[in-house]
Structures are given as C-alpha cells and as structure tokens.
Amino acid sequence: MTSNIDKEKKQSTESGLRKGLTSYGDKGFSLFLRKAFIKGAGYTNSALDRPVIGIINTGSAYNPCHGNMPQLIEAVKRGVMLAGGLPMDFPTISIHESFAAPTSMYLRNLMSMDTEEMLRAQPMDAVVMIGGCDKTVPAQMMGAASAGLPAIQLITGSMLTGSHRSERVGACTDCRRYWGKFRAGEIDEVEKDEVNDQLVASVGTCSVMGTASTMACISEALGMTVPGGATPPAVTADRIRIAEETGTRAVQMAKDGLTIDKVLTADAFENAMRVLLAIGGSTNGIVHLAAIAGRMGLEIDLDALDKMGDETPVLVDLKPSGDHYMENFHDAGGITTLLRELKPLLKLDAMTVTGRTLGEEIDAAPPSFKQDVVRKFDNPIYPRGSIAVLHGNLAPGAAIIKQSAANEKLMEHEGRAVVFENSEDLANRIDSPDLDVTADDILVLKNIGPKGAPGMPEAGYIPIPMKLARAGVKDIVRISDGRMSGTAFGTIVLHVTPEAAVGGPLAFVHNGDRIRLSVKNREISLLVSDEELAKRAKENPVIEPTAERGYLKLFLDTVTQADKGVDFDFLRAVKIVGKTPKR
C-alpha cells in the first residue's frame, strides 16, 4: 500500500505541466484537461514538454516602482526560452509604499501568503520573482522560502535622479529634506511644488539607501540574484540584460534542483547582515531578514548582529548616510565592489542561485577600478556598523537606532519625555504653539507597533515640532515602537519591543519622565523604578487591540513582534533550528 509520504515524494519529482495536478480523481484526465485548456492559448505539445518557469508579475498602476514590469517580463521570457524553458507569467498582489493604507507593512504578510500559495498551486519548476518596492521583495522571499522550490529574485531597479535649481535630487531622503525646509519656512509653496516635480525622475524604486535599495543589496548578498542584480537603475539596458540572465538562470536552477533552502542558509543571512551594516542600510532590513529567516527555521540574534557592527564600518557613500545615489553605486561596480572589500569578513562558502559560492562569484567578477562611492576599509563613511541594538528597561526585547544617520551629540543624552499616545495625538499636538517642548527633550510616540497601529508604520520619523523647526532645530531624540523609512535620518530609536499595545514598558511612560539614551553603552532606559512601573501598569492595564473579522482579525491575532519579523506566527517554520549570525 502506498503511503501519503510516498505519494508526496513521487509528486515532488514530477516536473513541468505534470507538477501539482488538480485532483479530479483521475491523474491522466487531470493532465489531459490541463493541456486542453492551455492549448486554448495556442501552445504546442513541444512547448508544453519543457521545464515551466513561473514569473511573478507585480505590475500595477498604483506602483510606479514597478513601472518597468512589462519590459522586465519580456526579457525574462527571452532568457527562459533561450535556455529551453517555458515561461509562464502570473500576477500576485502588488504593494506600493505610499499608496497602501494603513501601511504597506500591514499587507506584506498577505502578499507573502499570496506568493506562497500561487507557487504551490500552479505548475512550475522554478520561479522568477520580480519585485522592487519596499515590502514586495521580502514578501516574495518569505513566500518562496515557505514554498521551497527553486526561486530567483529580480529587482525592478532604482529610479533616476532629478535636478532642482541645479541641485541633484532623488527620492526620498531629499523628499524629507525639502519637506523639512518647507515646515521650517526656509522655502515657500512655489519652490515646494517645483521640487515635487523633480524628486522622482523616472519609474523605479527610491534612488537612495532606503528600504527598497537595502533589500536589493541584501538580495544579492543572500545569493538570491544573479551577480550585479542589485544596482542597475530601472530604465537602463543593464537592468534588462540582468532580467534576461535571470530567466536563463532560472531554467538551469530547475534542471539542477537548486531549491531555495540551499541558498537561504545561516551563512547567507550572516553575509546579508554584514552587507546591511556596511551599506548604511535601512533599519527595516532587520525586520525583513528576521521574517525571511523565520520561514527557514532561523532566528536573528540581534546581539550578535550588534557585535558584527564593531568590525563592519559603513563603506558605501549613499544618502542618507553619505552623498551619492544608487546609479552612482552601480557605476562604481555595485555590490561586487563592496563584497570584494568585505571579503575577509564574509562566509565565502555560501551557495548562490548561480550554483557557485559567493567566494567563487567574487573571484570571477571583473577587476576593481578607481571609484569614490565604495570606500576602502581604512577610510569608511562611518567607523562602525550603521545599526546599533539597544537594551534597557524601556526595551526588554531590544530596540534599534541607525547610528550612522544620527547626530553624534545626541547619542549620549538624557532628557525629559514629551509623550504622544498614538499617531492621532501626534498629529493633533506636534505643531501646536502651546506644546511644552525644548530641543533637549525626548519625543516619545506610543502605539505604532505591529498591533498598535496596526502594521508598524514608518511614523517613527516623528517630525520636529513646528516651533523648534522654525527656531532652527534640525534633530531631536525620538523614541517609538514603530519603524522609520530607510530614506530618513536623525537620532531616532525604533522597534521598541515589546510594543506599547501589548503592555510593553513604553505604554507606561508619562510626560516629564526622564529617559537616558547611551548608544556607547547600548542603553535605552526609563529612569523610573520598577515599583512605579508596576503601579502604573496595575492602575491602567493595557487592553490589546482586537477585531471581529477579516484580515485585520487575522493580523491582530497572529502577528509577532519586531524581533521575530512582524510575521504571522503560523507562517514561521514549524521548528526553529538555530540562530544567525553565530557568535
């Protein structure tokens, strides 16, 4: 008698159109019917006998970051067919950062579920995942990690930069910079509208080291893209050539059985974290890496990541930590130039989608050349890793700060808490002339964590109060349980865990409390006794957010905290097998 396990093993060895047959109680009829319908699109038996390569189409009129999707799909198909495969593109959810309410992070897990189930449901021997905007790439890798088939990432690419009154500008660090000028009264309405036309000069993702660029670089560091896949701008011929090469590579991955678990190893995640620190990457990268790793049965060791920062300086001169843009990084040789500089610190035996190790790819890359975007190890942009992990009674489960984009003078600071209970409270009071605040105070925003918002929005970049901005204040210490865009800058403590909405200590901070930030000591402390905090918790117990139905109920019932990637608990691997990086 054949067991269910034997049946699953037999099905896993089937390929092409025979893979994952719909059940009609008759296997032969299932294939017969499938062929009949696909032939309605004009396919021949010869085409249908080839390895099937799925291509995820995340094009959307709401998503200009993916505006080059038609050209990319055409190029991928060309690569697949040149290699003897059958390309089949199909749609999934597309999420754009500034068009998704309440926040794109709220929908990332839904996109990962869509991706995973479509990979399982439809016959394909490998998949090319095309994504670019902040949450699409992690969602795709999360879904593919759970589905387990050969998968390769294709990044849509960054936008070109624009020009405003002879100054080069690009989204979205310059968006925030000019909006700050407008709030401070340094530019008028006319100039604000003028620069708005120039900040996004083409389709593609943000041209600075925001979350999209960070995830592109991380994807290549993980070994999930072809070499050079992270940095070509969206509208260039280089990007199209990468797409063709990606399609060709997907066919070989299918033939070789190079499944995603052979690429997304503990060593690969360690390499990705090393690159995250060296590029001055978005703090969001930690959350997304934690989520992807969780699908592979791994947990991110935040303290080990922090220790990596002691030996990993910021080497890439890109905004917001530096001065350049992604197109300059590409012209400087892209990730390969950085990997060559980091080589002594990397896990070189990590496998990549090419079937070669990361070390082999670095050795096979074109020779280095003179450039000024990727610094030498002894001449960094910032002497330590871009991200520091903080602990203390305010964040028992940790918090993070992007120290490379912070004010050195504020990273050792004690101040009075000015508290906002939620985003609505912030919006109502931040610009009030009656707000009791000075530049020495610390702004605290509660209830913007995974459950509190919900969806952990990028509201952690709390604006400088209008009265201070107009007095010339450019930075102030800010603390929240939310996130910050990778395009932002400032002395901002994020991802405070546990969040306020589940009863974390942040929930019980009062106006006037003293808070101490010491990045040197990796400390974030509320200078209130344990007894007083316990008293406050008893007097005002936190009631966790709930919902009666729908996706919101699913989200609130199952979402994890920031240190676990804000994934749904039931989507993580059934068994956690280890931590990364290894201490």
C-alpha positions as CSV (number, residue, x, y, z in Angstrom):
1,M,0.0,0.0,0.0
2,T,1.4,3.4,-1.0
3,S,1.6,5.9,1.9
4,N,0.8,9.6,1.8
5,I,4.6,10.3,2.3
6,D,5.4,8.1,-0.7
7,K,2.8,10.0,-2.8
8,E,4.3,13.3,-1.8
9,K,7.8,12.2,-2.7
10,K,6.6,11.0,-6.1
11,Q,4.7,14.2,-6.8
12,S,7.8,16.3,-5.9
13,T,9.8,14.5,-8.6
14,E,7.3,15.4,-11.3
15,S,8.0,18.4,-13.4
16,G,6.7,20.8,-16.0
17,L,3.0,20.7,-16.7
18,R,2.6,17.4,-14.7
19,K,3.6,19.1,-11.5
20,G,0.8,19.7,-8.9
21,L,-2.1,18.3,-10.9
22,T,-5.6,19.4,-10.0
23,S,-7.4,16.5,-8.4
24,Y,-10.3,15.1,-10.4
25,G,-9.8,11.5,-9.1
26,D,-8.1,10.6,-12.3
27,K,-4.5,11.7,-12.8
28,G,-4.5,11.0,-16.6
29,F,-7.6,13.0,-17.0
30,S,-6.2,15.9,-14.9
31,L,-3.3,16.2,-17.2
32,F,-5.5,15.8,-20.3
33,L,-7.8,18.6,-19.1
34,R,-4.9,20.9,-18.2
35,K,-3.3,20.5,-21.6
36,A,-6.6,21.1,-23.3
37,F,-7.2,24.4,-21.6
38,I,-3.6,25.7,-22.0
39,K,-3.7,24.8,-25.7
40,G,-6.5,27.3,-26.0
41,A,-3.8,29.9,-25.6
42,G,-2.0,28.5,-28.7
43,Y,0.6,26.3,-27.0
44,T,2.0,23.2,-28.8
45,N,3.0,19.8,-27.2
46,S,6.6,20.7,-27.8
47,A,6.3,23.9,-25.7
48,L,4.4,22.1,-23.0
49,D,7.1,19.4,-22.6
50,R,9.7,22.0,-21.4
51,P,10.6,23.0,-17.9
52,V,8.0,25.5,-16.7
53,I,9.4,28.7,-15.2
54,G,6.9,30.9,-13.3
55,I,7.4,34.7,-13.5
56,I,5.7,36.8,-10.8
57,N,4.1,39.9,-12.3
58,T,3.7,42.6,-9.7
59,G,2.9,45.4,-12.1
60,S,0.2,47.8,-11.1
61,A,-0.9,51.3,-12.0
62,Y,-0.6,52.1,-8.3
63,N,3.0,51.0,-8.2
64,P,5.4,53.3,-10.2
65,C,8.3,51.5,-8.6
66,H,7.3,48.5,-10.8
67,G,6.6,50.7,-13.9
68,N,9.2,48.8,-16.0
69,M,7.4,45.4,-15.3
70,P,6.4,44.8,-19.0
71,Q,10.0,45.2,-20.2
72,L,11.4,43.0,-17.4
73,I,8.9,40.2,-18.1
74,E,9.6,40.3,-21.8
75,A,13.4,40.0,-21.1
76,V,12.9,37.2,-18.5
77,K,10.8,35.3,-21.0
78,R,13.5,35.7,-23.6
79,G,16.1,34.3,-21.2
80,V,13.9,31.4,-20.3
81,M,13.2,30.4,-23.9
82,L,16.8,30.8,-24.9
83,A,17.6,28.2,-22.2
84,G,14.9,25.8,-23.3
85,G,12.2,26.6,-20.8
86,L,8.6,27.6,-21.0
87,P,7.9,31.0,-19.3
88,M,4.5,31.5,-17.6
89,D,3.9,34.9,-16.0
90,F,1.2,35.3,-13.4
91,P,0.0,38.1,-11.1
92,T,0.2,38.5,-7.4
93,I,-0.6,41.3,-5.0
94,S,1.5,44.5,-5.6
95,I,2.2,46.8,-2.7
96,H,3.5,50.4,-3.0
97,E,4.8,52.2,0.0
98,S,3.0,55.5,-0.4
99,F,-0.3,54.0,-1.8
100,A,-1.0,51.3,0.7
101,A,-3.2,52.1,3.8
102,P,-2.8,51.9,6.7
103,T,0.8,50.9,5.8
104,S,2.5,48.6,3.3
105,M,3.9,46.6,6.2
106,Y,0.3,45.6,7.1
107,L,0.0,43.9,3.8
108,R,3.4,42.4,3.4
109,N,2.4,39.1,5.1
110,L,-0.7,38.9,2.9
111,M,1.5,39.3,-0.2
112,S,3.8,36.5,1.2
113,M,0.8,34.2,1.6
114,D,-0.4,35.0,-2.0
115,T,3.1,34.3,-3.3
116,E,3.5,31.0,-1.4
117,E,0.1,29.6,-2.3
118,M,0.4,30.6,-6.0
119,L,3.8,28.9,-6.1
120,R,2.3,25.8,-4.6
121,A,-0.9,25.8,-6.6
122,Q,0.4,26.3,-10.2
123,P,2.8,24.0,-12.1
124,M,6.3,25.4,-12.2
125,D,9.8,24.0,-11.8
126,A,11.3,27.3,-10.7
127,V,10.1,30.9,-10.3
128,V,11.5,34.3,-11.1
129,M,10.2,36.8,-8.5
130,I,10.1,40.4,-9.8
131,G,9.8,43.0,-7.0
132,G,11.2,46.3,-6.0
133,C,9.2,48.5,-3.7
134,D,9.9,48.1,0.0
135,K,7.7,45.2,1.1
136,T,7.5,43.3,-2.2
137,V,10.9,41.7,-2.2
138,P,10.8,40.5,1.4
139,A,7.2,39.2,0.9
140,Q,8.3,37.3,-2.2
141,M,11.3,35.7,-0.4
142,M,9.2,34.9,2.6
143,G,6.6,33.1,0.4
144,A,9.2,31.3,-1.7
145,A,11.1,30.2,1.4
146,S,7.9,28.5,2.7
147,A,7.1,27.0,-0.7
148,G,10.6,25.5,-1.1
149,L,11.0,25.4,-4.9
150,P,13.9,26.9,-6.9
151,A,13.5,30.7,-6.8
152,I,15.5,33.6,-8.0
153,Q,14.9,37.3,-7.3
154,L,14.8,40.0,-10.0
155,I,14.9,43.6,-8.7
156,T,13.0,46.2,-10.6
157,G,15.8,48.8,-10.1
158,S,16.1,52.3,-8.8
159,M,14.8,55.5,-10.4
160,L,17.0,58.1,-11.9
161,T,17.7,61.3,-10.1
162,G,16.3,64.7,-11.0
163,S,17.5,68.3,-10.8
164,H,16.1,71.2,-8.8
165,R,17.7,74.6,-9.4
166,S,21.0,72.9,-10.4
167,E,20.9,70.6,-7.3
168,R,20.7,66.9,-7.9
169,V,17.7,65.4,-6.0
170,G,16.2,62.0,-5.6
171,A,13.5,60.3,-3.5
172,C,13.1,60.0,-0.8
173,T,15.8,61.5,1.5
174,D,15.5,64.7,-0.4
175,C,11.7,64.5,-0.1
176,R,12.1,64.6,3.7
177,R,14.8,67.3,3.5
178,Y,12.8,69.6,1.4
179,W,9.6,69.0,3.4
180,G,11.6,69.9,6.5
181,K,12.7,73.1,4.8
182,F,9.1,73.9,4.0
183,R,7.9,73.2,7.6
184,A,10.7,75.4,8.8
185,G,9.7,78.2,6.5
186,E,13.0,78.1,4.5
187,I,11.3,77.5,1.2
188,D,7.9,78.7,0.0
189,E,4.9,76.9,-1.6
190,V,6.1,77.6,-5.1
191,E,9.5,76.0,-4.6
192,K,7.9,73.1,-2.7
193,D,5.8,72.4,-5.8
194,E,8.8,72.8,-8.1
195,V,10.9,70.3,-6.3
196,N,8.0,67.9,-6.1
197,D,8.2,67.5,-9.9
198,Q,11.9,66.6,-9.8
199,L,12.2,64.2,-6.9
200,V,11.1,61.1,-8.8
201,A,12.6,61.4,-12.3
202,S,11.6,58.0,-13.7
203,V,9.9,54.8,-12.7
204,G,11.8,52.6,-10.2
205,T,12.5,52.5,-6.5
206,C,14.0,55.2,-4.3
207,S,17.4,56.2,-5.5
208,V,19.0,56.4,-2.0
209,M,19.7,53.7,0.5
210,G,16.1,53.4,1.6
211,T,14.4,50.1,2.3
212,A,14.0,49.2,-1.4
213,S,17.7,49.7,-2.2
214,T,18.6,47.9,1.1
215,M,16.5,44.9,0.2
216,A,18.0,44.9,-3.3
217,C,21.5,44.8,-1.9
218,I,20.5,42.2,0.7
219,S,19.0,40.0,-2.0
220,E,22.3,39.9,-3.9
221,A,24.3,39.4,-0.6
222,L,21.9,36.5,0.2
223,G,22.8,34.9,-3.1
224,M,19.3,35.3,-4.4
225,T,20.1,37.3,-7.5
226,V,22.5,36.9,-10.4
227,P,25.8,38.8,-9.8
228,G,25.2,42.5,-10.3
229,G,21.4,42.2,-9.8
230,A,21.0,44.8,-7.1
231,T,22.1,48.1,-8.5
232,P,21.2,48.7,-12.3
233,P,18.6,51.5,-12.5
234,A,15.2,50.6,-13.7
235,V,15.3,52.2,-17.1
236,T,18.7,51.1,-18.2
237,A,19.8,48.4,-20.6
238,D,21.8,46.9,-17.8
239,R,18.6,46.1,-15.9
240,I,17.1,44.5,-19.0
241,R,20.2,42.3,-19.5
242,I,20.0,41.3,-15.8
243,A,16.4,40.2,-16.4
244,E,17.3,38.1,-19.4
245,E,20.2,36.5,-17.5
246,T,17.8,35.8,-14.6
247,G,15.4,33.9,-16.9
248,T,18.2,31.8,-18.3
249,R,19.5,31.1,-14.8
250,A,16.0,30.0,-13.6
251,V,15.9,27.2,-16.2
252,Q,19.2,25.8,-15.0
253,M,18.1,26.0,-11.4
254,A,15.1,23.9,-12.3
255,K,17.3,21.3,-14.0
256,D,19.8,21.2,-11.1
257,G,17.1,21.2,-8.4
258,L,18.7,24.2,-6.7
259,T,16.0,24.8,-4.2
260,I,15.8,28.0,-2.1
261,D,16.8,26.2,1.2
262,K,20.2,25.6,-0.4
263,V,20.7,29.3,-0.8
264,L,19.0,30.8,2.3
265,T,21.3,29.3,4.9
266,A,22.5,30.7,8.2
267,D,25.7,31.8,6.5
268,A,23.8,33.6,3.7
269,F,21.9,35.6,6.4
270,E,25.1,36.4,8.1
271,N,26.5,37.8,4.8
272,A,23.3,39.8,4.3
273,M,23.6,41.3,7.8
274,R,27.3,42.2,7.1
275,V,26.2,44.0,3.9
276,L,23.3,45.7,5.7
277,L,25.7,47.2,8.2
278,A,28.3,48.2,5.5
279,I,25.8,49.9,3.2
280,G,24.2,52.1,5.9
281,G,21.0,50.1,5.2
282,S,17.5,50.7,6.3
283,T,16.6,49.6,9.8
284,N,13.6,47.9,8.1
285,G,16.1,45.4,6.7
286,I,16.4,43.8,10.2
287,V,12.7,43.2,10.4
288,H,12.5,41.7,6.9
289,L,15.6,39.5,7.4
290,A,14.0,38.2,10.7
291,A,10.9,37.4,8.8
292,I,12.6,35.6,5.9
293,A,14.9,33.7,8.4
294,G,11.9,32.7,10.5
295,R,10.5,30.9,7.4
296,M,13.7,28.9,7.2
297,G,13.7,28.0,10.9
298,L,16.3,30.5,11.9
299,E,16.2,33.4,14.4
300,I,18.2,36.6,14.1
301,D,20.5,37.1,17.1
302,L,20.3,40.8,17.5
303,D,23.1,41.0,20.0
304,A,25.4,39.1,17.6
305,L,24.4,41.5,14.9
306,D,25.3,44.4,17.1
307,K,28.8,42.8,17.7
308,M,29.2,42.5,13.9
309,G,28.9,46.3,13.8
310,D,32.1,46.7,15.8
311,E,34.1,45.3,12.9
312,T,32.0,46.3,10.0
313,P,32.2,50.1,9.1
314,V,29.9,51.8,6.7
315,L,31.7,51.9,3.4
316,V,29.0,52.9,0.8
317,D,28.7,56.7,0.4
318,L,25.0,56.9,-0.3
319,K,22.3,59.1,1.2
320,P,21.1,59.3,3.9
321,S,24.4,58.2,5.5
322,G,26.5,59.7,2.6
323,D,26.2,61.8,-0.5
324,H,25.6,59.6,-3.6
325,Y,22.7,57.8,-5.2
326,M,22.1,54.2,-6.4
327,E,23.1,54.9,-10.0
328,N,26.5,56.0,-8.7
329,F,26.8,52.8,-6.7
330,H,26.0,50.9,-9.9
331,D,28.6,52.8,-11.9
332,A,31.1,52.0,-9.1
333,G,30.7,48.3,-9.7
334,G,27.7,47.7,-7.4
335,I,27.6,45.1,-4.7
336,T,30.6,43.2,-6.1
337,T,32.9,46.2,-5.3
338,L,31.6,46.1,-1.7
339,L,31.8,42.4,-1.4
340,R,35.5,42.5,-2.5
341,E,36.2,45.0,0.3
342,L,34.3,42.9,2.9
343,K,35.7,39.6,1.7
344,P,37.7,38.8,4.8
345,L,34.5,39.1,6.9
346,L,32.2,37.1,4.7
347,K,31.1,33.4,4.7
348,L,32.5,32.7,1.3
349,D,31.2,29.1,1.0
350,A,27.6,30.3,1.0
351,M,25.8,29.0,-2.1
352,T,24.1,31.4,-4.6
353,V,21.5,31.0,-7.3
354,T,24.3,30.7,-9.9
355,G,25.3,27.3,-8.5
356,R,28.6,28.8,-7.4
357,T,29.6,30.1,-3.9
358,L,29.7,33.7,-3.0
359,G,33.5,33.5,-2.9
360,E,33.7,32.0,-6.4
361,E,31.5,34.8,-7.7
362,I,33.7,37.4,-6.1
363,D,36.8,35.8,-7.6
364,A,35.1,35.6,-11.1
365,A,34.0,39.2,-11.1
366,P,35.7,41.9,-13.3
367,P,38.7,43.6,-11.7
368,S,38.3,46.6,-9.5
369,F,38.8,50.1,-10.7
370,K,39.1,53.6,-9.3
371,Q,35.8,54.9,-7.9
372,D,34.7,57.0,-4.9
373,V,31.4,55.5,-3.9
374,V,32.6,52.4,-2.1
375,R,35.3,53.4,0.4
376,K,38.3,51.3,1.4
377,F,38.1,49.6,4.8
378,D,40.5,52.0,6.3
379,N,38.6,55.1,5.1
380,P,35.0,54.5,6.0
381,I,32.0,56.8,5.9
382,Y,31.3,55.8,9.4
383,P,33.7,53.8,11.6
384,R,31.1,51.3,12.9
385,G,28.1,49.4,11.5
386,S,25.2,51.6,10.6
387,I,22.8,50.0,13.1
388,A,23.1,49.6,16.9
389,V,21.0,47.4,19.1
390,L,19.9,48.9,22.4
391,H,18.6,47.3,25.7
392,G,17.2,48.6,28.9
393,N,14.0,48.6,31.0
394,L,12.3,50.6,28.2
395,A,13.0,47.9,25.7
396,P,13.4,44.5,27.4
397,G,13.2,42.8,24.0
398,A,15.6,45.3,22.3
399,A,15.3,48.5,20.3
400,I,17.5,49.8,17.4
401,I,19.0,53.0,16.2
402,K,20.5,53.9,12.9
403,Q,23.6,55.4,14.4
404,S,25.2,56.3,11.0
405,A,22.3,58.7,10.3
406,A,22.1,60.1,13.8
407,N,23.6,63.2,15.5
408,E,26.7,62.3,17.4
409,K,26.0,64.9,20.1
410,L,22.6,63.4,20.8
411,M,23.6,59.7,21.0
412,E,24.7,60.2,24.7
413,H,21.7,62.1,26.0
414,E,19.3,62.3,29.0
415,G,16.1,64.3,28.6
416,R,12.5,64.8,29.6
417,A,9.9,62.7,27.9
418,V,7.3,64.5,25.8
419,V,4.7,61.8,25.2
420,F,2.2,61.2,22.4
421,E,-0.2,58.3,23.0
422,N,-0.7,57.5,19.3
423,S,-0.5,58.9,15.8
424,E,-3.7,60.9,16.1
425,D,-2.4,62.5,19.3
426,L,0.8,63.3,17.5
427,A,-0.9,64.9,14.5
428,N,-3.1,67.0,16.8
429,R,-0.4,68.4,19.0
430,I,3.0,68.3,17.3
431,D,2.7,71.7,15.7
432,S,0.8,73.4,18.5
433,P,2.5,76.6,19.7
434,D,1.4,75.6,23.2
435,L,3.3,72.3,23.1
436,D,5.7,72.1,26.1
437,V,8.9,71.0,24.4
438,T,12.5,72.0,24.1
439,A,15.4,70.8,21.9
440,D,16.7,68.9,24.9
441,D,13.6,66.8,25.4
442,I,12.9,63.4,24.0
443,L,9.8,62.8,21.9
444,V,8.0,59.5,22.7
445,L,5.3,58.1,20.4
446,K,3.4,55.0,21.6
447,N,1.1,52.5,19.9
448,I,2.6,52.5,16.4
449,G,4.0,48.9,16.7
450,P,2.8,45.8,14.9
451,K,-0.5,45.6,16.7
452,G,-0.8,49.2,17.9
453,A,-1.1,50.9,14.5
454,P,-1.8,48.3,13.2
455,G,1.0,47.3,10.8
456,M,4.0,49.2,12.4
457,P,4.0,52.3,10.1
458,E,7.1,54.4,9.4
459,A,5.8,57.1,11.7
460,G,8.9,56.7,13.9
461,Y,10.3,59.6,12.0
462,I,8.5,62.0,14.3
463,P,8.6,65.5,12.8
464,I,10.5,68.2,14.6
465,P,7.8,70.3,16.4
466,M,7.0,73.3,14.3
467,K,8.1,75.8,17.0
468,L,11.5,74.1,17.2
469,A,11.9,73.7,13.4
470,R,11.3,77.4,12.9
471,A,13.9,78.1,15.6
472,G,16.5,76.2,13.6
473,V,16.4,72.8,15.4
474,K,17.3,70.0,12.9
475,D,17.3,67.0,15.2
476,I,15.9,65.8,18.5
477,V,15.9,62.4,20.2
478,R,12.8,60.4,19.2
479,I,11.6,57.0,20.5
480,S,8.8,54.8,19.3
481,D,7.7,51.2,18.8
482,G,7.3,51.9,15.1
483,R,9.6,51.9,12.1
484,M,11.4,54.6,10.1
485,S,11.9,54.8,6.4
486,G,15.4,53.9,5.3
487,T,15.4,57.3,3.5
488,A,15.1,59.2,6.8
489,F,17.8,60.5,9.2
490,G,18.0,61.6,12.8
491,T,18.6,60.4,16.3
492,I,15.7,58.0,16.4
493,V,15.2,54.9,18.5
494,L,12.9,52.4,16.8
495,H,11.3,48.9,17.1
496,V,10.9,49.2,20.9
497,T,10.0,45.7,21.9
498,P,7.6,44.7,23.4
499,E,5.4,47.4,21.9
500,A,3.0,49.6,23.9
501,A,-0.1,47.9,22.6
502,V,0.8,44.6,24.2
503,G,1.8,46.1,27.5
504,G,5.4,46.8,26.9
505,P,7.1,49.4,29.3
506,L,6.7,52.0,26.6
507,A,2.9,52.0,27.4
508,F,3.6,53.4,30.9
509,V,5.9,56.4,30.0
510,H,4.5,59.7,31.3
511,N,5.2,63.2,30.4
512,G,8.1,64.5,32.3
513,D,9.7,61.1,33.0
514,R,13.5,61.1,32.4
515,I,14.9,58.9,29.7
516,R,18.6,58.0,29.1
517,L,20.0,57.1,25.7
518,S,23.5,55.9,25.5
519,V,24.5,54.4,22.2
520,K,28.0,53.8,23.5
521,N,26.6,51.6,26.3
522,R,23.8,50.2,24.1
523,E,21.3,51.5,26.6
524,I,17.8,52.9,26.4
525,S,16.4,53.4,30.0
526,L,13.4,54.9,31.5
527,L,14.6,56.4,34.8
528,V,11.6,55.2,36.8
529,S,11.7,52.5,39.4
530,D,10.3,49.0,38.7
531,E,7.8,49.5,41.5
532,E,6.5,52.7,39.9
533,L,6.2,51.0,36.5
534,A,4.3,48.1,38.1
535,K,2.0,50.5,39.9
536,R,1.2,52.3,36.6
537,A,0.6,49.0,34.8
538,K,-1.9,48.0,37.5
539,E,-3.7,51.3,37.5
540,N,-4.0,51.5,33.7
541,P,-3.8,47.9,32.3
542,V,-3.3,47.6,28.6
543,I,-6.1,46.1,26.5
544,E,-4.7,44.6,23.4
545,P,-6.3,45.6,20.1
546,T,-8.8,43.1,18.6
547,A,-11.0,42.9,15.6
548,E,-14.2,40.9,14.8
549,R,-13.5,39.7,11.3
550,G,-11.4,39.7,8.2
551,Y,-7.7,40.2,7.6
552,L,-7.4,42.7,10.5
553,K,-8.5,39.9,12.9
554,L,-6.0,37.5,11.4
555,F,-3.3,40.2,11.7
556,L,-4.0,41.2,15.3
557,D,-4.5,37.6,16.5
558,T,-1.2,36.2,15.0
559,V,1.3,38.9,14.2
560,T,4.7,38.7,16.0
561,Q,6.8,41.4,17.5
562,A,9.6,43.2,15.6
563,D,12.4,40.9,16.8
564,K,10.5,38.0,15.1
565,G,10.0,39.9,11.9
566,V,6.3,41.1,12.3
567,D,5.4,37.8,10.5
568,F,2.3,35.8,11.4
569,D,3.2,33.1,13.9
570,F,1.6,30.3,11.9
571,L,3.7,31.2,8.8
572,R,7.0,30.7,10.6
573,A,8.8,27.4,10.3
574,V,7.3,24.8,12.5
575,K,10.7,24.2,14.1
576,I,13.4,26.8,14.9
577,V,16.7,25.0,14.2
578,G,19.2,27.7,15.0
579,K,20.3,31.3,15.2
580,T,22.2,33.6,12.9
581,P,24.7,35.2,13.0
582,K,26.6,32.7,15.1
583,R,28.5,34.2,18.0
